[in-house]
């Protein structure tokens, strides 16, 4: 069965979509079968995978409202090598329409059960807020990959995200855990970023991925061509870093039996160490 991961962070502008599409392309490049799900009404992950969101006849919106199956709504990104369950602005209306429906927070999980055996990885790009869409992603996932910049406000956002994951784990999805923290847009010339990076590794240990994604202009340029950086410019430092991250993730997730329904991985949401917490629960600078 596929490993299902949300790429999530309640702080905006940290590179969730860039991480999702480049990780999907990186995993496809190392031989994995991948489905990328766009849960953001802006549809940036869809467009960034070479799929025109305006031309889609069925999207994740139809899947959530159960008028279409994942198999019917997905499309193949020929240029990127993975399948896409796309989104467009119609998805913004799904939250309102789902409020009164049964199982509203578990509809994506139910839909993915039918195609789980067809993929090695399913990646879900979540919007930067705790909405009903994000909740569907968290309820469907085995774990969360958290892209974050090495700066103070990112640490504040991590506090909120950990609390959210704890609540979902306690009430809706007992298998949900944090897979790891991915340091993105990293510039080693900035002393503060080096300090925050070291602080993360000191407190969270192996919950911090070894791979670091550097700040790279080619990754920023790629979406304007409708491609992940890994496909747009495979030789760029950022692209090579995402392929290395894909390889690290594949290695970390083996053996696959850890995700089997009969023997689920022990849930282990990370706790924030007391040394990082202020009196009000926020993080110390």
C-alpha positions in Angstrom: 0.0 0.0 0.0 1.1 3.6 -0.7 2.6 5.8 2.0 0.4 8.8 2.2 2.1 12.1 3.3 0.8 15.6 3.7 3.1 18.4 3.0 1.8 20.9 5.5 2.7 24.1 7.5 0.2 26.6 8.8 2.7 29.4 8.0 2.3 30.6 4.4 5.2 31.1 2.0 7.5 28.3 3.3 7.6 26.4 0.0 4.9 23.7 0.5 3.9 23.5 -3.1 7.5 23.7 -4.4 8.3 20.9 -2.0 5.3 18.8 -3.1 5.9 19.0 -6.8 9.6 18.6 -6.7 9.4 15.7 -4.2 6.9 14.0 -6.5 9.2 14.5 -9.5 12.2 13.3 -7.5 10.4 10.2 -6.3 9.3 9.4 -9.9 12.9 9.9 -11.0 14.1 7.3 -8.5 11.6 4.8 -9.8 8.6 5.3 -7.4 4.9 5.3 -8.4 3.5 8.6 -7.3 0.1 10.4 -7.0 0.2 14.1 -6.2 -3.0 15.6 -4.8 -3.6 19.3 -4.9 -5.8 20.3 -2.0 -5.3 24.1 -2.4 -8.0 26.0 -4.4 -5.3 28.1 -6.0 -4.3 25.0 -8.0 -0.6 26.0 -8.0 0.6 22.4 -7.6 -1.6 21.4 -10.5 -0.2 24.1 -12.8 3.3 23.4 -11.5 3.0 19.8 -12.6 2.3 20.7 -16.3 -1.5 20.3 -16.0 -3.8 23.2 -17.0 -6.3 23.5 -14.1 -8.7 25.4 -16.4 -9.0 22.4 -18.7 -9.8 19.8 -16.0 -13.2 18.2 -16.3 -13.0 16.5 -12.9 -10.9 17.5 -9.9 -10.4 16.7 -6.3 -13.6 18.7 -5.7 -15.6 16.0 -7.4 -13.8 13.3 -5.4 -14.6 15.0 -2.1 -18.3 15.3 -3.0 -18.2 11.7 -4.2 -19.4 12.5 -7.7 -16.2 11.0 -9.1 -13.6 8.4 -8.1 -9.8 9.1 -7.8 -9.3 6.8 -10.8 -11.7 8.9 -12.9 -10.4 12.3 -11.8 -6.6 11.8 -11.9 -4.5 12.7 -14.9 -1.0 11.7 -15.9 1.7 14.4 -16.1 3.7 13.0 -19.0 6.5 15.5 -18.5 6.9 14.9 -14.8 6.3 11.1 -14.6 3.6 11.1 -11.9 -0.2 11.2 -11.6 -2.1 14.3 -10.5 -5.4 14.7 -8.8 -5.8 18.4 -9.6 -7.6 21.3 -8.2 -9.0 24.7 -9.3 -11.1 27.5 -7.8 -14.1 25.2 -7.6 -12.5 23.6 -4.6 -13.1 26.8 -2.6 -16.8 25.9 -2.6 -16.2 22.4 -1.3 -15.7 23.4 2.3 -19.1 25.1 2.4 -20.8 22.2 0.7 -19.2 19.6 2.9 -20.1 21.2 6.2 -23.5 19.5 6.4 -22.3 16.1 4.9 -21.6 12.9 6.7 -17.9 11.9 7.2 -16.9 15.3 5.9 -13.4 15.1 7.3 -12.7 11.5 6.1 -13.9 11.6 2.5 -10.4 11.8 1.0 -9.3 8.8 3.1 -12.2 6.8 1.8 -11.5 7.7 -1.8 -7.8 6.9 -1.6 -8.5 3.4 -0.2 -9.5 2.3 -3.8 -6.2 3.3 -5.4 -3.7 2.8 -2.5 -2.2 -0.4 -4.0 -1.4 1.4 -7.3 1.2 3.8 -5.8 4.3 3.8 -3.7 3.8 7.3 -2.5 0.8 9.7 -2.4 1.7 13.3 -1.6 -0.9 15.9 -0.6 -0.3 19.6 -1.0 -2.3 21.3 1.8 -3.4 25.0 2.0 -1.7 27.2 4.6 -4.6 27.0 7.1 -6.4 24.5 9.3 -9.5 24.2 7.0 -11.8 21.3 6.2 -9.6 20.6 3.2 -6.4 20.4 5.3 -8.3 18.2 7.8 -9.2 15.8 5.0 -5.5 15.6 4.1 -4.4 15.0 7.7 -7.1 12.3 8.2 -6.0 10.5 5.0 -2.3 10.6 5.7 0.1 8.3 7.5 2.4 11.3 8.3 3.3 14.9 7.8 6.4 16.3 6.1 7.0 19.9 7.3 8.9 22.2 5.1 10.3 25.1 7.1 12.7 28.0 6.8 15.4 28.3 9.4 14.1 31.5 11.0 12.2 32.5 14.2 8.7 32.9 12.8 9.0 29.5 11.2 9.6 28.1 14.7 6.4 29.8 15.9 4.5 28.2 13.1 5.9 24.8 14.0 4.4 25.2 17.5 0.9 25.6 16.0 1.3 22.8 13.6 2.5 20.3 16.3 -0.6 21.2 18.4 -2.9 20.7 15.3 -1.3 17.3 14.6 -1.7 16.2 18.2 -5.4 17.1 18.1 -6.0 15.2 14.8 -4.0 12.3 16.1 -6.1 12.1 19.3 -9.5 12.5 17.7 -9.5 11.5 14.1 -6.4 9.6 12.9 -4.4 7.5 15.3 -1.8 6.7 12.7 -0.8 10.3 12.0 2.7 11.2 12.9 5.4 13.8 11.9 7.7 12.1 9.4 10.3 14.9 9.6 11.2 18.5 9.2 12.7 19.6 5.9 14.9 22.7 5.9 14.1 24.7 2.7 15.3 28.0 1.2 18.5 27.6 3.2 21.3 30.0 2.8 24.4 29.0 4.8 25.8 32.5 4.6 23.2 33.7 7.0 24.3 33.1 10.6 20.8 33.1 12.0 19.8 30.3 9.6 22.8 28.2 10.7 21.9 28.7 14.3 18.2 27.8 13.9 19.3 24.7 11.9 21.6 23.6 14.6 18.9 24.2 17.2 16.4 22.1 15.3 18.9 19.2 15.0 19.8 19.4 18.6 16.2 19.2 19.8 14.5 17.1 17.2 17.3 14.7 16.2 16.4 12.3 13.5 13.0 14.1 13.0 15.1 16.6 10.9 15.9 15.3 7.5 19.6 15.2 6.6 18.9 16.8 3.2 18.8 20.6 3.1 17.2 22.4 0.2 19.2 25.5 -0.7 17.8 28.8 -1.9 17.9 28.4 -5.6 16.6 30.7 -8.4 16.0 27.8 -10.8 13.4 26.3 -8.4 11.6 29.7 -8.3 11.7 30.0 -12.1 10.4 26.5 -12.9 6.6 27.1 -12.1 6.4 29.8 -14.8 7.2 27.0 -17.2 4.6 24.7 -15.6 7.3 22.3 -14.4 8.9 21.2 -11.1 12.5 22.3 -10.9 13.7 18.7 -10.9 12.3 18.4 -14.5 12.9 22.0 -15.6 16.7 22.0 -14.7 17.9 18.7 -13.4 21.4 20.1 -13.0 20.5 22.9 -10.6 21.6 22.6 -7.0 18.0 22.8 -5.8 16.8 20.1 -8.2 19.7 17.8 -7.1 18.8 18.4 -3.5 15.2 17.3 -4.0 16.3 14.1 -5.8 18.6 13.4 -2.8 15.6 14.1 -0.5 13.5 11.7 -2.4 16.2 9.0 -2.0 16.4 9.7 1.7 12.7 9.5 2.1 12.5 6.1 0.3 15.3 4.8 2.5 13.7 6.1 5.7 10.3 4.6 4.9 11.5 1.1 4.4 10.4 -1.5 5.3 7.0 -0.8 3.8 5.4 -3.2 6.3 5.7 -0.4 8.9 2.6 1.1 7.2 0.6 -2.1 6.8 -2.9 -1.9 8.3 -2.2 -5.0 10.4 0.9 -3.4 12.0 0.7 0.4 11.8 3.7 2.4 12.8 3.6 3.6 16.4 2.2 7.2 16.4 4.9 9.6 17.5 4.0 13.2 17.1 7.0 15.2 18.2 6.8 17.3 21.4 8.3 20.7 21.7 11.1 20.6 24.3 10.5 22.8 27.3 13.7 24.7 26.5 12.0 26.0 23.3 8.8 27.0 25.0 8.0 30.3 26.5 5.6 30.9 29.4 2.7 31.5 26.9 3.6 28.3 25.0 5.4 30.1 22.2 8.9 29.4 21.2 11.8 31.2 22.7 14.1 33.1 20.2 
